[in-house]
């Protein structure tokens, strides 16, 4: 993954780490473009806090600000940064699929094989 894609993914994960920002994104996804005031009416978050969260979401590229009528700014979701983060996670999953599959195979084989006692002294052997 190119370094710039990793930086985008990092910004997305940082933005998504906050439950308030996730709520804002969910509200925009379900209700479409909205102003900070519109979002404050739908969420248990103050308009000022929403404005700060929207600024961070915009910095991460997850939302874009559009000037509307009467100088109102509406925020709209952008999916491109989320897709970069999904690609990052998919690549990470691919990197883990092989080792995890090998571990599962080993554990499955171990569960099927009888346990061998390698004690040198027969008196030290224990029976279950």
PAZAPA-4460 file (N, C-alpha, C; in steps of 0.05 Angstrom, whole numbers, plus 32768, in hexadecimal, padded with zeros to 4 digits):
% residues 128
    n_x    n_y    n_z   ca_x   ca_y   ca_z    c_x    c_y    c_z   seq   type   mol
   8011   7FE9   8000   8000   8000   8000   8012   8019   8000     1      X     A
   800D   802C   7FEE   801D   8044   7FED   801C   8054   8007     2      X     A
   8032   8062   800D   8033   8071   8027   801B   8085   8029     3      X     A
   8014   8092   8013   7FFE   80A5   8015   7FE3   8097   801C     4      X     A
   7FE0   807F   8012   7FC7   8070   8019   7FC8   8068   8036     5      X     A
   7FDF   8062   8041   7FE1   805B   805D   7FDA   8074   806E     6      X     A
   7FE3   808B   8065   7FDD   80A4   8074   7FBF   80AA   8073     7      X     A
   7FB2   80A5   805C   7F95   80A9   805A   7F87   8095   806D     8      X     A
   7F8F   807C   806C   7F83   8068   807E   7F86   806F   809B     9      X     A
   7F9D   8079   80A2   7FA2   8082   80BE   7F8F   8098   80C6    10      X     A
   7F8B   80AC   80B4   7F79   80C2   80BA   7F5C   80B8   80BD    11      X     A
   7F54   80A5   80AC   7F39   8099   80AE   7F36   808B   80C9    12      X     A
   7F49   807A   80D0   7F47   806C   80EA   7F47   807F   8101    13      X     A
   7F56   8094   8100   7F56   80A8   8116   7F3B   80B5   8118    14      X     A
   7F2F   80BC   8101   7F15   80C9   8100   7EFF   80B6   810B    15      X     A
   7F01   809C   8103   7EED   8089   810B   7EF0   8080   8129    16      X     A
   7F06   8087   8135   7F0A   807E   8151   7EF7   808C   8164    17      X     A
   7EEC   80A2   815D   7EDA   80B1   816F   7EBD   80AA   8169    18      X     A
   7EAE   80A2   817E   7E92   809A   8179   7E80   80B1   816F    19      X     A
   7E86   80CA   8177   7E77   80E0   816E   7E7A   80E4   814F    20      X     A
   7E93   80E1   8146   7E98   80E4   8129   7E8B   80CD   811A    21      X     A
   7E8B   80B5   8126   7E7D   809F   8119   7E5F   80A4   8117    22      X     A
   7E53   80B0   812C   7E37   80B8   812C   7E31   80CD   8116    23      X     A
   7E43   80E0   8113   7E40   80F4   80FF   7E40   80E8   80E3    24      X     A
   7E53   80D6   80DE   7E55   80C9   80C4   7E3C   80B8   80BF    25      X     A
   7E32   80AA   80D4   7E1A   809A   80D1   7E02   80AB   80CA    26      X     A
   7E00   80C3   80D7   7DEA   80D5   80D2   7DEC   80E0   80B5    27      X     A
   7E03   80E6   80AC   7E06   80EF   8090   7E00   80D9   807C    28      X     A
   7E08   80C0   8083   7E03   80AA   8071   7DE5   80A4   806F    29      X     A
   7DD6   80A7   8085   7DBA   80A0   8085   7DA9   80B8   807C    30      X     A
   7DB1   80D0   8082   7DA1   80E8   807C   7DAA   80F9   8065    31      X     A
   7DC1   80F3   805A   7DCC   8103   8045   7DDA   811C   804F    32      X     A
   7DE2   812E   803D   7DF0   8146   8044   7DE1   8156   8059    33      X     A
   7DF1   8162   806C   7DE4   8171   8081   7DF8   8186   808B    34      X     A
   7DEC   819B   8099   7DFC   81AF   80A6   7E03   81A6   80C2    35      X     A
   7E15   81B4   80CF   7E1B   81AD   80EB   7E02   81B1   80FC    36      X     A
   7DF2   81C5   80F6   7DD9   81CA   8105   7DC5   81B3   8101    37      X     A
   7DC3   81AA   80E8   7DB1   8193   80E3   7DBA   817A   80F3    38      X     A
   7DD4   8175   80F3   7DDF   815E   8101   7DDB   8161   811F    39      X     A
   7DDE   8179   812A   7DDA   817E   8146   7DBD   8178   814F    40      X     A
   7DAA   817D   813C   7D8E   8178   8142   7D88   815A   8143    41      X     A
   7D99   814A   8135   7D94   812D   8133   7DA5   811D   8147    42      X     A
   7DBA   8129   8151   7DCD   811A   8162   7DCF   8127   817E    43      X     A
   7DD7   8118   8192   7DDB   8124   81AD   7DF6   8131   81B0    44      X     A
   7DFD   8142   819D   7E17   814F   819D   7E12   816D   8197    45      X     A
   7E20   817F   81A4   7E1C   819B   819E   7E25   81A2   8182    46      X     A
   7E1B   81B8   8178   7E22   81C1   815D   7E40   81C8   815C    47      X     A
   7E4A   81D4   8171   7E67   81DB   8172   7E78   81C2   8171    48      X     A
   7E71   81AD   8180   7E80   8194   8180   7E7E   8187   8165    49      X     A
   7E67   8188   8159   7E63   817C   813E   7E75   818B   812A    50      X     A
   7E76   81A5   812C   7E87   81B5   8119   7EA4   81AC   811C    51      X     A
   7EAE   81A8   8134   7EC9   819F   8139   7ECE   8183   812D    52      X     A
   7EBB   8171   8132   7EBD   8156   8127   7EBC   8157   8108    53      X     A
   7EAB   8167   80FD   7EA9   8169   80E0   7EC3   8173   80D4    54      X     A
   7ED1   8186   80E2   7EEB   8190   80D8   7EFF   8179   80D7    55      X     A
   7EFF   8168   80EB   7F12   8151   80EB   7F0A   813D   80D6    56      X     A
   7EF0   8138   80D2   7EE7   8126   80BD   7EEE   8131   80A2    57      X     A
   7EEC   814B   809E   7EF3   8157   8085   7F11   8155   8080    58      X     A
   7F21   8158   8095   7F3E   8155   8093   7F46   8139   808B    59      X     A
   7F37   8125   8094   7F3B   8109   808D   7F30   8103   8072    60      X     A
   7F21   8116   8066   7F16   8112   804C   7EFC   8102   804C    61      X     A
   7EF1   80FD   8063   7ED8   80ED   8065   7EBF   80FD   805F    62      X     A
   7EC0   8118   8062   7EAA   8129   805A   7EB5   8140   804A    63      X     A
   7EA4   814C   803B   7EAB   8164   802C   7E96   8179   8032    64      X     A
   7EA0   8192   8034   7E8E   81A9   803A   7E85   81B6   8020    65      X     A
   7E6B   81BB   801F   7E60   81C8   8007   7E51   81E1   8010    66      X     A
   7E57   81F7   8004   7E49   8210   800A   7E2C   820E   7FFF    67      X     A
   7E19   8214   8010   7DFE   8214   8008   7DF2   822F   8008    68      X     A
   7DD8   8230   8008   7DCA   824A   8009   7DCE   8257   8024    69      X     A
   7DCD   8271   8024   7DD1   8282   803C   7DEA   827B   804B    70      X     A
   7DFF   8275   803D   7E19   826F   8049   7E19   8257   805B    71      X     A
   7E06   8246   8059   7E05   822D   8069   7E18   8218   805C    72      X     A
   7E27   820B   806C   7E39   81F7   8062   7E2D   81DC   8068    73      X     A
   7E2A   81CC   8053   7E1F   81B1   8055   7E36   819E   8052    74      X     A
   7E35   8189   8061   7E4A   8175   8060   7E40   815B   8053    75      X     A
   7E50   8150   8041   7E49   8138   8032   7E5F   8124   8036    76      X     A
   7E57   810A   8038   7E6A   80F5   803B   7E7B   80F1   8022    77      X     A
   7E94   80E9   8026   7EA6   80E1   8010   7EAF   80C4   8016    78      X     A
   7EAC   80B3   8003   7EB2   8097   8008   7ECF   808F   8001    79      X     A
   7EDD   809F   7FF1   7EF8   8098   7FE8   7F0B   8092   7FFF    80      X     A
   7F0D   80A2   8014   7F1F   809C   802A   7F18   8082   8039    81      X     A
   7EFE   807D   803B   7EF4   8064   8048   7EFD   804C   8037    82      X     A
   7EFC   804F   801D   7F04   8039   800B   7F22   8033   800F    83      X     A
   7F32   8048   8012   7F4F   8044   8016   7F53   8035   8031    84      X     A
   7F44   803D   8045   7F46   802F   805F   7F3E   8011   805D    85      X     A
   7F29   800C   804D   7F20   7FF1   8049   7F35   7FE1   803A    86      X     A
   7F42   7FED   8027   7F58   7FDF   8018   7F6F   7FD9   802B    87      X     A
   7F75   7FEC   803D   7F8A   7FE7   8051   7F83   7FCF   8062    88      X     A
   7F6A   7FCE   806C   7F62   7FB7   807D   7F62   7F9D   806D    89      X     A
   7F5A   7F9E   8054   7F59   7F86   8043   7F76   7F7C   803F    90      X     A
   7F89   7F8E   803B   7FA5   7F85   8037   7FB0   7F7A   8051    91      X     A
   7FA8   7F86   8067   7FB1   7F7B   8082   7FA5   7F60   8086    92      X     A
   7F8C   7F5C   807F   7F7F   7F42   8082   7F8D   7F2D   8071    93      X     A
   7F94   7F34   8058   7FA2   7F21   8047   7FBC   7F19   8053    94      X     A
   7FCA   7F2C   805F   7FE4   7F26   806C   7FE0   7F12   8083    95      X     A
   7FCA   7F13   8090   7FC5   7F01   80A7   7FB8   7EE7   809F    96      X     A
   7FAB   7EE6   8088   7F9C   7ECE   8081   7FAE   7EB5   8080    97      X     A
   7FC5   7EB7   8074   7FD7   7EA0   8072   7FE1   7E96   808D    98      X     A
   7FED   7EA7   809D   7FF6   7E9E   80B8   7FDF   7E94   80CA    99      X     A
   7FC8   7EA1   80C9   7FB2   7E98   80D9   7FA7   7E7D   80D0   100      X     A
   7FA7   7E79   80B6   7F9E   7E5F   80AA   7FB2   7E49   80B2   101      X     A
   7FCB   7E4F   80B1   7FE0   7E3B   80B9   7FDD   7E34   80D6   102      X     A
   7FD8   7E48   80E7   7FD4   7E43   8104   7FBC   7E32   8108   103      X     A
   7FA6   7E38   80FA   7F8E   7E27   80FD   7F93   7E0A   80F5   104      X     A
   7FA1   7E06   80DF   7FA8   7DEB   80D6   7FB8   7DDD   80EB   105      X     A
   7FCC   7DEB   80F6   7FDD   7DDF   810B   7FCC   7DD7   8124   106      X     A
   7FBA   7DE9   812C   7FAA   7DE3   8143   7F97   7DCC   813E   107      X     A
   7F8C   7DCB   8126   7F7A   7DB5   811E   7F89   7D9A   811F   108      X     A
   7FA1   7D9A   8114   7FB2   7D81   8114   7FB9   7D79   8130   109      X     A
   7FC0   7D8D   8141   7FC7   7D87   815D   7FB0   7D7C   816C   110      X     A
   7F98   7D85   8166   7F80   7D7B   8174   7F7A   7D5E   816D   111      X     A
   7F81   7D57   8154   7F7B   7D3B   814B   7F90   7D27   8153   112      X     A
   7FA9   7D30   8158   7FBF   7D1E   815F   7FBE   7D18   817C   113      X     A
   7FC4   7CFF   8184   7FC6   7CF8   81A0   7FDE   7D06   81AD   114      X     A
   7FDB   7D0C   81C6   7FF1   7D19   81D4   8006   7D04   81DB   115      X     A
   801F   7D0A   81D4   8035   7CF7   81D9   8045   7D00   81F1   116      X     A
   804B   7CED   8203   805A   7CF4   821B   8077   7CED   8215   117      X     A
   8088   7D01   8217   80A5   7CFE   8210   80B6   7CFD   8229   118      X     A
   80AB   7CF6   8240   80BA   7CF4   8259   80CF   7CDD   8256   119      X     A
   80E6   7CE2   8260   80FB   7CCD   8260   80F5   7CB8   8275   120      X     A
   80EB   7CC0   828C   80E6   7CAE   82A2   80C9   7CA5   82A2   121      X     A
   80C3   7C8B   829F   80A7   7C82   829F   8098   7C89   82B8   122      X     A
   80A7   7C8C   82CF   809A   7C92   82E8   808F   7CAF   82E8   123      X     A
   809B   7CC0   82D7   8093   7CDC   82D6   807B   7CE0   82C5   124      X     A
   8074   7CCC   82B5   805D   7CCF   82A3   8043   7CD0   82B4   125      X     A
   8032   7CE1   82AC   8018   7CE4   82B9   8002   7CDA   82A7   126      X     A
   7FEE   7CCF   82B3   7FD7   7CC7   82A3   7FC1   7CDB   82A9   127      X     A
   7FB2   7CE2   8295   7F9D   7CF6   8299   7F86   7CEB   82A9   128      X     A
***
